[in-house]
Amino acid sequence: MHEHQTALLTEDEHRFITAVRDNIGNVDTRLTNDPALLDKLTRAYGEARRLGLVREEVLADFLYLELQAPGFHRTPAIQTWLHEPGASLDDRFTDLMDVLRKKSQQLEGNT
C-alpha cells in the first residue's frame, strides 16, 4: 500500500510528508516509534488534499491532528465548520485550529 501511495506523490509532496514526520519527533516522541507513521501521514495528506487544503502550514496541522484524532474531519460538526461559506477551506481550517488551541490552553489552565 505504501509504495502505491508514495508512487502517486510528487517529489515535493514526499519531501513535505517526510519533513512533517521528522518534526513529529520534536512534538511527540511516542509517535516516532510507530512503524506505520509514514503511511499514516501519507494517507492523511491524501485526505487533506482531497478536501481541498493547499497551504503547507495548514496541511501540516491537518497531518498532526489526524494522527491525534483519526477521522476528525469526518465528524458532522467539523464538516459543517469547514464548509461554511465566506472563507477558503484553508482559512476555515486555520480558524478551527485557533479554536482548538484556545480550548486546549483553557483546559490546561484549569488543571
N, CA, C and O atoms as a Tinker XYZ file with bonds, in Angstrom:
   444  protein
     1  N      0.826000   -1.186000    0.000000    73     2
     2  CA     0.000000    0.000000    0.000000    64     1     3
     3  C      0.872000    1.252000    0.000000    63     2     4     5
     4  O      0.625000    2.186000   -0.763000    81     3
     5  N      1.885000    1.270000    0.851000    73     3     6
     6  CA     2.743000    2.445000    0.963000    64     5     7
     7  C      3.422000    2.764000   -0.362000    63     6     8     9
     8  O      3.491000    3.930000   -0.749000    81     7
     9  N      3.927000    1.742000   -1.070000    73     7    10
    10  CA     4.615000    2.002000   -2.331000    64     9    11
    11  C      3.673000    2.645000   -3.343000    63    10    12    13
    12  O      4.070000    3.550000   -4.077000    81    11
    13  N      2.424000    2.176000   -3.382000    73    11    14
    14  CA     1.447000    2.745000   -4.312000    64    13    15
    15  C      1.148000    4.198000   -3.966000    63    14    16    17
    16  O      1.114000    5.054000   -4.850000    81    15
    17  N      0.930000    4.479000   -2.679000    73    15    18
    18  CA     0.644000    5.853000   -2.255000    64    17    19
    19  C      1.839000    6.746000   -2.526000    63    18    20    21
    20  O      1.684000    7.868000   -3.008000    81    19
    21  N      3.020000    6.258000   -2.221000    73    19    22
    22  CA     4.229000    7.049000   -2.419000    64    21    23
    23  C      4.465000    7.308000   -3.900000    63    22    24    25
    24  O      4.914000    8.391000   -4.275000    81    23
    25  N      4.169000    6.332000   -4.737000    73    23    26
    26  CA     4.366000    6.495000   -6.177000    64    25    27
    27  C      3.466000    7.589000   -6.741000    63    26    28    29
    28  O      3.813000    8.225000   -7.736000    81    27
    29  N      2.321000    7.809000   -6.117000    73    27    30
    30  CA     1.401000    8.835000   -6.589000    64    29    31
    31  C      1.806000   10.240000   -6.150000    63    30    32    33
    32  O      1.296000   11.225000   -6.683000    81    31
    33  N      2.701000   10.338000   -5.203000    73    31    34
    34  CA     3.131000   11.637000   -4.697000    64    33    35
    35  C      4.223000   12.230000   -5.570000    63    34    36    37
    36  O      5.044000   11.506000   -6.133000    81    35
    37  N      4.226000   13.544000   -5.676000    73    35    38
    38  CA     5.345000   14.196000   -6.336000    64    37    39
    39  C      6.529000   14.184000   -5.372000    63    38    40    41
    40  O      6.375000   13.907000   -4.182000    81    39
    41  N      7.681000   14.480000   -5.891000    73    39    42
    42  CA     8.882000   14.531000   -5.045000    64    41    43
    43  C      8.725000   15.577000   -3.941000    63    42    44    45
    44  O      9.125000   15.341000   -2.802000    81    43
    45  N      8.147000   16.723000   -4.272000    73    43    46
    46  CA     7.942000   17.774000   -3.272000    64    45    47
    47  C      6.964000   17.333000   -2.190000    63    46    48    49
    48  O      7.172000   17.619000   -1.011000    81    47
    49  N      5.891000   16.635000   -2.586000    73    47    50
    50  CA     4.925000   16.150000   -1.607000    64    49    51
    51  C      5.570000   15.117000   -0.677000    63    50    52    53
    52  O      5.363000   15.144000    0.536000    81    51
    53  N      6.342000   14.221000   -1.258000    73    51    54
    54  CA     7.023000   13.208000   -0.439000    64    53    55
    55  C      7.994000   13.880000    0.533000    63    54    56    57
    56  O      8.075000   13.498000    1.701000    81    55
    57  N      8.717000   14.867000    0.052000    73    55    58
    58  CA     9.666000   15.607000    0.903000    64    57    59
    59  C      8.919000   16.316000    2.037000    63    58    60    61
    60  O      9.383000   16.330000    3.176000    81    59
    61  N      7.766000   16.899000    1.720000    73    59    62
    62  CA     6.948000   17.588000    2.722000    64    61    63
    63  C      6.481000   16.610000    3.800000    63    62    64    65
    64  O      6.620000   16.888000    4.991000    81    63
    65  N      5.934000   15.476000    3.393000    73    63    66
    66  CA     5.434000   14.488000    4.344000    64    65    67
    67  C      6.572000   13.954000    5.203000    63    66    68    69
    68  O      6.403000   13.754000    6.406000    81    67
    69  N      7.717000   13.725000    4.599000    73    67    70
    70  CA     8.882000   13.249000    5.352000    64    69    71
    71  C      9.333000   14.303000    6.361000    63    70    72    73
    72  O      9.713000   13.964000    7.482000    81    71
    73  N      9.293000   15.562000    5.975000    73    71    74
    74  CA     9.675000   16.640000    6.898000    64    73    75
    75  C      8.704000   16.712000    8.075000    63    74    76    77
    76  O      9.124000   16.913000    9.215000    81    75
    77  N      7.414000   16.549000    7.805000    73    75    78
    78  CA     6.424000   16.542000    8.891000    64    77    79
    79  C      6.720000   15.370000    9.816000    63    78    80    81
    80  O      6.720000   15.527000   11.037000    81    79
    81  N      6.973000   14.199000    9.243000    73    79    82
    82  CA     7.291000   13.018000   10.058000    64    81    83
    83  C      8.511000   13.285000   10.943000    63    82    84    85
    84  O      8.513000   12.952000   12.128000    81    83
    85  N      9.535000   13.883000   10.361000    73    83    86
    86  CA    10.750000   14.167000   11.125000    64    85    87
    87  C     10.491000   15.173000   12.241000    63    86    88    89
    88  O     11.083000   15.068000   13.315000    81    87
    89  N      9.619000   16.140000   12.002000    73    87    90
    90  CA     9.296000   17.145000   13.017000    64    89    91
    91  C      8.419000   16.598000   14.138000    63    90    92    93
    92  O      8.406000   17.135000   15.245000    81    91
    93  N      7.701000   15.547000   13.848000    73    91    94
    94  CA     6.829000   14.963000   14.867000    64    93    95
    95  C      7.631000   14.501000   16.075000    63    94    96    97
    96  O      7.146000   14.574000   17.204000    81    95
    97  N      8.846000   14.030000   15.850000    73    95    98
    98  CA     9.699000   13.597000   16.955000    64    97    99
    99  C      9.967000   14.714000   17.944000    63    98   100   101
   100  O     10.168000   14.460000   19.132000    81    99
   101  N      9.971000   15.943000   17.466000    73    99   102
   102  CA    10.171000   17.088000   18.354000    64   101   103
   103  C      8.921000   17.394000   19.165000    63   102   104   105
   104  O      9.000000   17.991000   20.239000    81   103
   105  N      7.757000   16.979000   18.643000    73   103   106
   106  CA     6.482000   17.272000   19.282000    64   105   107
   107  C      6.039000   16.125000   20.189000    63   106   108   109
   108  O      5.608000   16.348000   21.320000    81   107
   109  N      6.150000   14.896000   19.682000    73   107   110
   110  CA     5.653000   13.734000   20.418000    64   109   111
   111  C      6.512000   12.526000   20.092000    63   110   112   113
   112  O      6.322000   11.880000   19.061000    81   111
   113  N      7.446000   12.225000   20.960000    73   111   114
   114  CA     8.391000   11.132000   20.694000    64   113   115
   115  C      7.720000    9.770000   20.656000    63   114   116   117
   116  O      8.271000    8.837000   20.072000    81   115
   117  N      6.543000    9.626000   21.263000    73   115   118
   118  CA     5.832000    8.341000   21.199000    64   117   119
   119  C      5.499000    7.971000   19.765000    63   118   120   121
   120  O      5.543000    6.798000   19.393000    81   119
   121  N      5.170000    8.955000   18.970000    73   119   122
   122  CA     4.766000    8.695000   17.596000    64   121   123
   123  C      5.931000    8.285000   16.700000    63   122   124   125
   124  O      5.725000    7.583000   15.709000    81   123
   125  N      7.132000    8.703000   17.025000    73   123   126
   126  CA     8.276000    8.388000   16.164000    64   125   127
   127  C      8.582000    6.898000   16.141000    63   126   128   129
   128  O      9.220000    6.418000   15.204000    81   127
   129  N      8.145000    6.162000   17.145000    73   127   130
   130  CA     8.386000    4.725000   17.190000    64   129   131
   131  C      7.343000    3.922000   16.429000    63   130   132   133
   132  O      7.446000    2.697000   16.361000    81   131
   133  N      6.354000    4.574000   15.862000    73   131   134
   134  CA     5.295000    3.898000   15.125000    64   133   135
   135  C      5.813000    3.543000   13.726000    63   134   136   137
   136  O      6.088000    4.443000   12.933000    81   135
   137  N      5.953000    2.251000   13.409000    73   135   138
   138  CA     6.482000    1.872000   12.093000    64   137   139
   139  C      5.550000    2.259000   10.940000    63   138   140   141
   140  O      5.991000    2.325000    9.793000    81   139
   141  N      4.290000    2.511000   11.221000    73   139   142
   142  CA     3.335000    2.883000   10.181000    64   141   143
   143  C      3.165000    4.404000   10.067000    63   142   144   145
   144  O      2.274000    4.874000    9.360000    81   143
   145  N      3.997000    5.158000   10.746000    73   143   146
   146  CA     3.840000    6.621000   10.787000    64   145   147
   147  C      3.839000    7.240000    9.396000    63   146   148   149
   148  O      2.966000    8.051000    9.088000    81   147
   149  N      4.786000    6.878000    8.560000    73   147   150
   150  CA     4.857000    7.478000    7.226000    64   149   151
   151  C      3.611000    7.126000    6.414000    63   150   152   153
   152  O      3.087000    7.974000    5.691000    81   151
   153  N      3.135000    5.895000    6.525000    73   151   154
   154  CA     1.904000    5.505000    5.826000    64   153   155
   155  C      0.714000    6.321000    6.319000    63   154   156   157
   156  O     -0.096000    6.787000    5.518000    81   155
   157  N      0.607000    6.494000    7.623000    73   155   158
   158  CA    -0.498000    7.270000    8.185000    64   157   159
   159  C     -0.459000    8.711000    7.692000    63   158   160   161
   160  O     -1.487000    9.287000    7.335000    81   159
   161  N      0.743000    9.283000    7.677000    73   159   162
   162  CA     0.885000   10.665000    7.209000    64   161   163
   163  C      0.561000   10.778000    5.724000    63   162   164   165
   164  O     -0.049000   11.756000    5.291000    81   163
   165  N      0.966000    9.790000    4.951000    73   163   166
   166  CA     0.687000    9.804000    3.515000    64   165   167
   167  C     -0.812000    9.730000    3.259000    63   166   168   169
   168  O     -1.334000   10.448000    2.407000    81   167
   169  N     -1.501000    8.868000    3.989000    73   167   170
   170  CA    -2.955000    8.775000    3.847000    64   169   171
   171  C     -3.625000   10.084000    4.285000    63   170   172   173
   172  O     -4.537000   10.571000    3.615000    81   171
   173  N     -3.175000   10.645000    5.400000    73   171   174
   174  CA    -3.739000   11.904000    5.894000    64   173   175
   175  C     -3.497000   13.028000    4.891000    63   174   176   177
   176  O     -4.370000   13.868000    4.670000    81   175
   177  N     -2.323000   13.041000    4.293000    73   175   178
   178  CA    -2.018000   14.062000    3.286000    64   177   179
   179  C     -2.989000   13.937000    2.114000    63   178   180   181
   180  O     -3.509000   14.940000    1.625000    81   179
   181  N     -3.231000   12.708000    1.666000    73   179   182
   182  CA    -4.175000   12.488000    0.580000    64   181   183
   183  C     -5.572000   12.984000    0.935000    63   182   184   185
   184  O     -6.249000   13.599000    0.111000    81   183
   185  N     -5.998000   12.710000    2.169000    73   183   186
   186  CA    -7.306000   13.192000    2.631000    64   185   187
   187  C     -7.353000   14.719000    2.630000    63   186   188   189
   188  O     -8.329000   15.315000    2.174000    81   187
   189  N     -6.316000   15.336000    3.133000    73   187   190
   190  CA    -6.274000   16.801000    3.203000    64   189   191
   191  C     -6.350000   17.416000    1.812000    63   190   192   193
   192  O     -7.061000   18.398000    1.593000    81   191
   193  N     -5.617000   16.833000    0.881000    73   191   194
   194  CA    -5.636000   17.362000   -0.488000    64   193   195
   195  C     -6.997000   17.127000   -1.149000    63   194   196   197
   196  O     -7.480000   17.981000   -1.892000    81   195
   197  N     -7.621000   15.966000   -0.880000    73   195   198
   198  CA    -8.951000   15.697000   -1.432000    64   197   199
   199  C     -9.987000   16.686000   -0.875000    63   198   200   201
   200  O    -10.913000   17.092000   -1.577000    81   199
   201  N     -9.814000   17.063000    0.391000    73   199   202
   202  CA   -10.709000   18.065000    0.971000    64   201   203
   203  C    -10.536000   19.422000    0.300000    63   202   204   205
   204  O    -11.480000   20.206000    0.204000    81   203
   205  N     -9.309000   19.689000   -0.164000    73   203   206
   206  CA    -9.036000   20.959000   -0.817000    64   205   207
   207  C     -8.051000   21.842000   -0.084000    63   206   208   209
   208  O     -7.875000   23.006000   -0.447000    81   207
   209  N     -7.397000   21.306000    0.955000    73   207   210
   210  CA    -6.389000   22.094000    1.667000    64   209   211
   211  C     -5.163000   22.262000    0.776000    63   210   212   213
   212  O     -4.789000   21.355000    0.032000    81   211
   213  N     -4.543000   23.441000    0.864000    73   211   214
   214  CA    -3.459000   23.761000   -0.049000    64   213   215
   215  C     -2.195000   24.230000    0.674000    63   214   216   217
   216  O     -1.100000   23.738000    0.401000    81   215
   217  N     -2.349000   25.174000    1.590000    73   215   218
   218  CA    -1.180000   25.790000    2.221000    64   217   219
   219  C     -0.437000   24.790000    3.104000    63   218   220   221
   220  O     -1.048000   24.007000    3.831000    81   219
   221  N      0.901000   24.832000    3.025000    73   219   222
   222  CA     1.727000   23.863000    3.745000    64   221   223
   223  C      1.504000   23.881000    5.246000    63   222   224   225
   224  O      1.442000   22.821000    5.869000    81   223
   225  N      1.382000   25.059000    5.839000    73   223   226
   226  CA     1.202000   25.109000    7.290000    64   225   227
   227  C     -0.141000   24.487000    7.694000    63   226   228   229
   228  O     -0.258000   23.872000    8.754000    81   227
   229  N     -1.138000   24.655000    6.843000    73   227   230
   230  CA    -2.450000   24.064000    7.101000    64   229   231
   231  C     -2.380000   22.549000    6.916000    63   230   232   233
   232  O     -2.934000   21.794000    7.715000    81   231
   233  N     -1.699000   22.112000    5.866000    73   231   234
   234  CA    -1.530000   20.678000    5.632000    64   233   235
   235  C     -0.797000   20.024000    6.799000    63   234   236   237
   236  O     -1.173000   18.936000    7.234000    81   235
   237  N      0.240000   20.675000    7.306000    73   235   238
   238  CA     0.997000   20.120000    8.441000    64   237   239
   239  C      0.100000   20.011000    9.670000    63   238   240   241
   240  O      0.118000   18.991000   10.359000    81   239
   241  N     -0.679000   21.045000    9.949000    73   239   242
   242  CA    -1.612000   20.984000   11.084000    64   241   243
   243  C     -2.609000   19.848000   10.906000    63   242   244   245
   244  O     -2.915000   19.130000   11.858000    81   243
   245  N     -3.115000   19.684000    9.692000    73   243   246
   246  CA    -4.067000   18.601000    9.420000    64   245   247
   247  C     -3.412000   17.249000    9.707000    63   246   248   249
   248  O     -4.024000   16.393000   10.347000    81   247
   249  N     -2.190000   17.049000    9.247000    73   247   250
   250  CA    -1.499000   15.779000    9.470000    64   249   251
   251  C     -1.310000   15.514000   10.957000    63   250   252   253
   252  O     -1.566000   14.401000   11.416000    81   251
   253  N     -0.870000   16.505000   11.714000    73   251   254
   254  CA    -0.690000   16.340000   13.159000    64   253   255
   255  C     -2.017000   15.992000   13.838000    63   254   256   257
   256  O     -2.081000   15.086000   14.669000    81   255
   257  N     -3.070000   16.720000   13.475000    73   255   258
   258  CA    -4.367000   16.491000   14.100000    64   257   259
   259  C     -4.928000   15.122000   13.724000    63   258   260   261
   260  O     -5.538000   14.450000   14.556000    81   259
   261  N     -4.727000   14.713000   12.491000    73   259   262
   262  CA    -5.207000   13.405000   12.053000    64   261   263
   263  C     -4.504000   12.278000   12.816000    63   262   264   265
   264  O     -5.105000   11.236000   13.074000    81   263
   265  N     -3.251000   12.483000   13.171000    73   263   266
   266  CA    -2.557000   11.474000   13.980000    64   265   267
   267  C     -3.128000   11.402000   15.388000    63   266   268   269
   268  O     -3.223000   10.321000   15.970000    81   267
   269  N     -3.500000   12.531000   15.925000    73   267   270
   270  CA    -4.027000   12.592000   17.283000    64   269   271
   271  C     -5.477000   12.121000   17.362000    63   270   272   273
   272  O     -5.881000   11.498000   18.344000    81   271
   273  N     -6.249000   12.418000   16.331000    73   271   274
   274  CA    -7.689000   12.094000   16.319000    64   273   275
   275  C     -8.072000   11.611000   14.915000    63   274   276   277
   276  O     -8.679000   12.360000   14.149000    81   275
   277  N     -7.725000   10.379000   14.579000    73   275   278
   278  CA    -8.001000    9.872000   13.224000    64   277   279
   279  C     -9.467000   10.041000   12.830000    63   278   280   281
   280  O    -10.380000    9.705000   13.584000    81   279
   281  N     -9.656000   10.569000   11.629000    73   279   282
   282  CA   -11.004000   10.754000   11.111000    64   281   283
   283  C    -11.741000   11.964000   11.642000    63   282   284   285
   284  O    -12.936000   12.121000   11.392000    81   283
   285  N    -11.044000   12.826000   12.377000    73   283   286
   286  CA   -11.694000   14.002000   12.976000    64   285   287
   287  C    -12.474000   14.808000   11.943000    63   286   288   289
   288  O    -13.539000   15.349000   12.241000    81   287
   289  N    -11.938000   14.884000   10.730000    73   287   290
   290  CA   -12.532000   15.725000    9.688000    64   289   291
   291  C    -13.836000   15.159000    9.123000    63   290   292   293
   292  O    -14.523000   15.828000    8.352000    81   291
   293  N    -14.172000   13.937000    9.503000    73   291   294
   294  CA   -15.410000   13.325000    9.016000    64   293   295
   295  C    -16.602000   13.563000    9.943000    63   294   296   297
   296  O    -17.735000   13.237000    9.589000    81   295
   297  N    -16.357000   14.125000   11.120000    73   295   298
   298  CA   -17.463000   14.356000   12.047000    64   297   299
   299  C    -18.358000   15.475000   11.498000    63   298   300   301
   300  O    -17.870000   16.416000   10.871000    81   299
   301  N    -19.653000   15.366000   11.736000    73   299   302
   302  CA   -20.574000   16.377000   11.185000    64   301   303
   303  C    -20.228000   17.811000   11.600000    63   302   304   305
   304  O    -20.312000   18.723000   10.777000    81   303
   305  N    -19.848000   18.020000   12.842000    73   303   306
   306  CA   -19.536000   19.384000   13.296000    64   305   307
   307  C    -18.332000   19.955000   12.543000    63   306   308   309
   308  O    -18.342000   21.122000   12.152000    81   307
   309  N    -17.314000   19.151000   12.341000    73   307   310
   310  CA   -16.125000   19.617000   11.618000    64   309   311
   311  C    -16.464000   19.832000   10.152000    63   310   312   313
   312  O    -16.038000   20.823000    9.558000    81   311
   313  N    -17.224000   18.919000    9.560000    73   311   314
   314  CA   -17.646000   19.085000    8.165000    64   313   315
   315  C    -18.409000   20.402000    7.983000    63   314   316   317
   316  O    -18.166000   21.148000    7.034000    81   315
   317  N    -19.330000   20.669000    8.902000    73   315   318
   318  CA   -20.106000   21.908000    8.828000    64   317   319
   319  C    -19.193000   23.119000    8.936000    63   318   320   321
   320  O    -19.312000   24.070000    8.164000    81   319
   321  N    -18.274000   23.077000    9.907000    73   319   322
   322  CA   -17.353000   24.203000   10.110000    64   321   323
   323  C    -16.510000   24.452000    8.862000    63   322   324   325
   324  O    -16.375000   25.591000    8.414000    81   323
   325  N    -15.946000   23.388000    8.305000    73   323   326
   326  CA   -15.043000   23.540000    7.165000    64   325   327
   327  C    -15.747000   24.023000    5.902000    63   326   328   329
   328  O    -15.123000   24.631000    5.032000    81   327
   329  N    -17.021000   23.758000    5.805000    73   327   330
   330  CA   -17.727000   24.122000    4.575000    64   329   331
   331  C    -18.662000   25.315000    4.735000    63   330   332   333
   332  O    -19.532000   25.549000    3.896000    81   331
   333  N    -18.476000   26.068000    5.817000    73   331   334
   334  CA   -19.212000   27.323000    5.980000    64   333   335
   335  C    -18.811000   28.261000    4.844000    63   334   336   337
   336  O    -17.633000   28.347000    4.498000    81   335
   337  N    -19.763000   28.947000    4.276000    73   335   338
   338  CA   -19.423000   29.891000    3.197000    64   337   339
   339  C    -18.703000   31.127000    3.748000    63   338   340   341
   340  O    -18.785000   31.447000    4.934000    81   339
   341  N    -18.002000   31.801000    2.848000    73   339   342
   342  CA   -17.403000   33.074000    3.201000    64   341   343
   343  C    -15.907000   33.063000    3.388000    63   342   344   345
   344  O    -15.301000   34.126000    3.517000    81   343
   345  N    -15.289000   31.893000    3.407000    73   343   346
   346  CA   -13.837000   31.830000    3.569000    64   345   347
   347  C    -13.325000   30.603000    2.846000    63   346   348   349
   348  O    -14.074000   29.657000    2.599000    81   347
   349  N    -12.045000   30.622000    2.507000    73   347   350
   350  CA   -11.457000   29.457000    1.857000    64   349   351
   351  C    -11.354000   28.301000    2.857000    63   350   352   353
   352  O    -11.389000   28.519000    4.068000    81   351
   353  N    -11.230000   27.111000    2.360000    73   351   354
   354  CA   -11.097000   25.941000    3.225000    64   353   355
   355  C     -9.852000   26.066000    4.107000    63   354   356   357
   356  O     -9.893000   25.728000    5.290000    81   355
   357  N     -8.755000   26.545000    3.538000    73   355   358
   358  CA    -7.537000   26.743000    4.338000    64   357   359
   359  C     -7.795000   27.710000    5.490000    63   358   360   361
   360  O     -7.365000   27.470000    6.618000    81   359
   361  N     -8.500000   28.805000    5.200000    73   359   362
   362  CA    -8.796000   29.779000    6.250000    64   361   363
   363  C     -9.732000   29.195000    7.302000    63   362   364   365
   364  O     -9.551000   29.435000    8.496000    81   363
   365  N    -10.730000   28.431000    6.868000    73   363   366
   366  CA   -11.653000   27.793000    7.814000    64   365   367
   367  C    -10.906000   26.811000    8.707000    63   366   368   369
   368  O    -11.170000   26.735000    9.907000    81   367
   369  N     -9.967000   26.055000    8.122000    73   367   370
   370  CA    -9.203000   25.099000    8.918000    64   369   371
   371  C     -8.285000   25.828000    9.894000    63   370   372   373
   372  O     -8.118000   25.391000   11.032000    81   371
   373  N     -7.696000   26.924000    9.460000    73   371   374
   374  CA    -6.862000   27.736000   10.349000    64   373   375
   375  C     -7.689000   28.250000   11.523000    63   374   376   377
   376  O     -7.230000   28.234000   12.665000    81   375
   377  N     -8.897000   28.702000   11.244000    73   375   378
   378  CA    -9.798000   29.146000   12.318000    64   377   379
   379  C    -10.095000   28.001000   13.274000    63   378   380   381
   380  O    -10.093000   28.187000   14.491000    81   379
   381  N    -10.348000   26.824000   12.731000    73   379   382
   382  CA   -10.608000   25.648000   13.561000    64   381   383
   383  C     -9.425000   25.358000   14.477000    63   382   384   385
   384  O     -9.605000   25.092000   15.665000    81   383
   385  N     -8.232000   25.408000   13.931000    73   383   386
   386  CA    -7.034000   25.145000   14.737000    64   385   387
   387  C     -6.875000   26.197000   15.828000    63   386   388   389
   388  O     -6.479000   25.872000   16.947000    81   387
   389  N     -7.178000   27.452000   15.515000    73   387   390
   390  CA    -7.109000   28.513000   16.531000    64   389   391
   391  C     -8.076000   28.228000   17.676000    63   390   392   393
   392  O     -7.723000   28.387000   18.845000    81   391
   393  N     -9.293000   27.810000   17.342000    73   391   394
   394  CA   -10.292000   27.490000   18.361000    64   393   395
   395  C     -9.804000   26.312000   19.209000    63   394   396   397
   396  O     -9.890000   26.354000   20.436000    81   395
   397  N     -9.296000   25.271000   18.563000    73   395   398
   398  CA    -8.816000   24.096000   19.295000    64   397   399
   399  C     -7.638000   24.440000   20.211000    63   398   400   401
   400  O     -7.562000   23.950000   21.338000    81   399
   401  N     -6.728000   25.277000   19.731000    73   399   402
   402  CA    -5.580000   25.679000   20.560000    64   401   403
   403  C     -6.044000   26.492000   21.769000    63   402   404   405
   404  O     -5.554000   26.303000   22.882000    81   403
   405  N     -6.990000   27.394000   21.537000    73   403   406
   406  CA    -7.506000   28.218000   22.629000    64   405   407
   407  C     -8.201000   27.346000   23.676000    63   406   408   409
   408  O     -7.996000   27.533000   24.875000    81   407
   409  N     -9.016000   26.397000   23.227000    73   407   410
   410  CA    -9.703000   25.490000   24.154000    64   409   411
   411  C     -8.687000   24.644000   24.923000    63   410   412   413
   412  O     -8.858000   24.402000   26.118000    81   411
   413  N     -7.640000   24.198000   24.248000    73   411   414
   414  CA    -6.599000   23.409000   24.895000    64   413   415
   415  C     -5.893000   24.225000   25.973000    63   414   416   417
   416  O     -5.620000   23.723000   27.063000    81   415
   417  N     -5.603000   25.474000   25.664000    73   415   418
   418  CA    -4.964000   26.353000   26.654000    64   417   419
   419  C     -5.881000   26.580000   27.846000    63   418   420   421
   420  O     -5.417000   26.613000   28.985000    81   419
   421  N     -7.168000   26.736000   27.599000    73   419   422
   422  CA    -8.118000   26.932000   28.687000    64   421   423
   423  C     -8.176000   25.695000   29.570000    63   422   424   425
   424  O     -8.228000   25.806000   30.795000    81   423
   425  N     -8.166000   24.516000   28.955000    73   423   426
   426  CA    -8.190000   23.271000   29.713000    64   425   427
   427  C     -6.920000   23.108000   30.535000    63   426   428   429
   428  O     -6.973000   22.658000   31.680000    81   427
   429  N     -5.781000   23.470000   29.961000    73   427   430
   430  CA    -4.520000   23.374000   30.685000    64   429   431
   431  C     -4.500000   24.358000   31.853000    63   430   432   433
   432  O     -3.920000   24.067000   32.899000    81   431
   433  N     -5.121000   25.503000   31.683000    73   431   434
   434  CA    -5.190000   26.494000   32.746000    64   433   435
   435  C     -6.082000   26.068000   33.907000    63   434   436   437
   436  O     -5.928000   26.553000   35.028000    81   435
   437  N     -7.010000   25.163000   33.632000    73   435   438
   438  CA    -7.939000   24.677000   34.665000    64   437   439
   439  C     -7.400000   23.470000   35.422000    63   438   440   441
   440  O     -8.027000   23.014000   36.378000    81   439
   441  N     -6.253000   22.950000   35.013000    73   439   442
   442  CA    -5.716000   21.784000   35.715000    64   441   443
   443  C     -4.690000   22.163000   36.736000    63   442   444
   444  O     -4.142000   21.292000   37.413000    81   443
